[in-house]
Amino acid sequence: MTTLLTLVCFAVNEEAAFFRKLCSTKSNVRLWLTGIGKRNSEKSIRMALTQERPGLVISSGFAEALRAGLNTGDIVYSADPESGLEPALAALGARRVEFYCAEQIAGTATEKQTLRSATGADAIEMESDVIRRVCREKGITSATIRVILDTCSEDLPLDFNRLMTQDQKLDAGKLALALIKSPTKIPAVLGLQKQSKAAARQLGETLANVLLK
């Protein structure tokens, strides 16, 4: 019997790196990098689905918490019932939430509070809504499985939206310049980098437990 392909989508390699190592020998699980944001992810997922039709598409990566009680490293999800993923995710302590697909990163606790009030969502990210809409158009089962990177009470050390190129890629030159101008923020940025690696590991281990067993 042929095993259907599962396509796991991440915006950037920093989110995917740990899971990539775990799934490298699995022919029925493929990673796909979409780029950041709705425009990039829609273009990318449509391209992916012209190459092969998966049985399941998962939008994965980091998310930001919009409400209290969601902590860094928590796994959060939303899944089509027919995916069959919920029992395994719940057994691992993952939490079913409402996502809001944002146009940009919420950099401050105040922004997160405003989004929580406006949308009622529990967490935000920037790609899942588009990816899953395209899957619905094509009759493909999908899910969102993400890890909380920063809590609703945290301010990010920099305004990362201002450090993006027009096609929503992090501009290394702008980042370096921002740190030169504000060297006191370097420890916080390094701390966020460490936090990101730990979150990516937690996400990768959860995906492996759900998809690779």
C-alpha positions in Angstrom: 0.0 0.0 0.0 1.4 3.4 -0.9 1.9 5.8 2.0 0.6 9.3 1.3 3.0 12.2 1.4 2.9 14.6 4.3 4.2 18.1 3.4 5.4 20.1 6.4 5.7 23.8 5.6 7.9 26.3 7.5 8.5 29.9 6.7 12.3 29.9 7.3 15.0 27.3 8.0 15.5 28.5 11.6 12.0 27.0 12.4 12.6 23.8 10.4 16.3 23.0 11.2 15.7 20.6 14.1 12.9 18.7 12.5 14.8 18.5 9.2 17.4 16.3 11.0 14.8 14.0 12.4 12.9 13.4 9.2 15.8 13.2 6.7 15.4 9.5 6.2 11.6 9.5 5.8 10.5 9.4 2.2 6.8 10.1 3.0 7.6 13.4 4.9 8.8 16.4 3.0 9.8 19.8 4.3 8.9 22.9 2.3 10.1 26.4 3.0 7.5 29.0 2.0 9.1 32.3 3.0 7.6 34.7 5.4 4.1 36.1 5.1 0.9 35.5 3.2 2.1 36.5 -0.3 5.2 34.3 -0.2 3.4 31.4 1.4 0.6 31.4 -1.1 2.9 31.5 -4.1 5.1 28.8 -2.6 2.4 26.4 -1.6 0.7 26.6 -5.0 4.0 25.8 -6.6 4.5 22.8 -4.2 1.1 21.4 -5.0 1.8 21.5 -8.7 4.7 19.1 -8.1 3.0 16.4 -6.0 -0.3 16.0 -4.3 0.2 15.3 -0.6 -2.3 13.5 1.6 -1.7 16.1 4.4 -0.2 19.6 4.6 1.0 21.0 7.9 1.8 24.7 8.4 4.4 24.8 11.1 6.9 27.1 12.7 6.8 29.8 15.4 3.8 31.6 16.8 3.3 34.5 19.2 0.9 34.2 22.2 -1.9 36.7 22.4 -3.3 35.5 25.7 -2.0 34.6 29.2 -1.4 31.0 29.9 0.5 30.3 26.7 4.2 30.1 27.4 7.4 29.8 25.3 7.8 26.3 24.1 4.1 25.4 24.3 2.8 23.5 21.2 -0.4 24.9 19.8 -2.5 23.6 16.9 -5.6 23.6 14.8 -6.4 20.7 12.6 -9.0 19.4 10.1 -10.9 16.6 11.9 -10.1 14.1 9.1 -6.3 14.6 9.7 -6.6 12.3 12.7 -3.8 14.3 14.4 -5.7 15.6 17.5 -5.4 12.5 19.8 -1.7 12.3 19.3 -1.2 16.1 19.8 -3.4 16.2 22.9 -1.5 13.2 24.4 1.7 15.2 24.0 0.2 18.2 25.8 -0.4 20.3 22.7 -3.2 22.8 23.0 -5.9 23.5 20.5 -6.2 27.3 19.8 -7.6 29.9 17.5 -4.9 31.4 15.2 -4.9 34.9 13.6 -2.8 35.1 10.5 -1.2 38.5 10.7 0.4 40.8 8.1 3.4 41.5 10.3 5.1 40.5 13.6 3.6 41.8 16.8 6.6 43.4 18.4 5.2 44.6 21.7 2.9 43.4 24.5 0.6 46.3 23.7 0.3 45.2 20.0 -0.6 41.7 21.2 -3.2 42.9 23.6 -4.8 45.0 20.8 -4.8 42.0 18.5 -6.3 39.8 21.2 -9.1 42.3 21.7 -9.8 42.8 18.0 -9.7 39.2 16.9 -10.3 37.0 20.0 -7.5 34.8 18.8 -5.1 32.9 21.1 -2.0 33.1 19.0 -0.7 34.7 15.8 1.5 33.7 12.9 1.8 34.8 9.3 1.3 31.9 6.9 -1.2 29.3 8.0 -4.4 30.9 6.9 -3.3 31.2 3.3 -1.7 27.7 3.2 -4.8 26.0 4.6 -7.1 28.0 2.3 -5.3 26.8 -0.7 -5.4 23.2 0.6 -9.2 23.6 1.1 -9.5 24.8 -2.5 -7.8 21.6 -3.7 -9.5 19.2 -1.3 -6.3 18.5 0.7 -6.4 17.8 4.5 -4.4 20.3 6.5 -3.4 21.4 10.0 -1.5 24.1 11.8 1.1 22.9 14.4 3.2 25.6 15.9 5.3 26.5 18.9 4.9 29.6 21.0 8.1 31.7 20.7 7.2 34.8 22.8 4.4 35.3 25.3 1.7 37.9 25.3 3.5 40.0 27.9 6.9 40.1 26.1 8.3 42.9 24.0 10.7 41.8 21.2 14.1 43.4 21.5 13.9 45.0 18.0 11.1 46.0 15.6 11.8 43.2 13.2 9.2 44.5 10.7 11.5 47.4 10.0 14.4 45.0 9.3 12.6 43.1 6.5 13.2 43.5 2.8 10.2 44.3 0.5 9.8 40.5 -0.1 9.7 39.9 3.7 13.2 38.5 4.2 15.2 39.5 7.2 17.9 41.9 6.0 21.2 41.0 7.7 22.6 44.5 6.9 19.6 46.3 8.6 19.9 44.0 11.6 23.6 44.7 12.0 23.0 48.4 11.7 20.2 48.3 14.3 22.5 46.5 16.7 25.4 49.0 16.1 23.0 51.8 16.8 21.6 50.1 20.0 24.4 47.8 21.3 22.6 47.4 24.7 20.0 45.3 22.9 22.6 42.7 21.8 22.1 40.5 24.9 18.3 40.5 24.4 18.7 39.6 20.7 21.1 36.8 21.6 18.6 35.6 24.2 15.8 35.5 21.6 18.1 33.5 19.3 18.6 31.0 22.1 14.9 30.9 22.8 14.2 30.3 19.1 16.5 27.3 19.0 14.9 25.8 22.1 11.4 26.4 20.6 12.4 24.9 17.3 13.7 21.8 19.1 10.5 21.4 21.0 8.5 21.8 17.8 10.7 19.3 16.0 10.4 16.7 18.7 6.6 17.0 18.7 6.3 16.8 15.0 8.5 13.7 15.0 6.4 12.0 17.7 3.2 12.7 15.7 4.5 12.0 12.2 7.4 9.7 12.3 6.4 7.0 14.7 
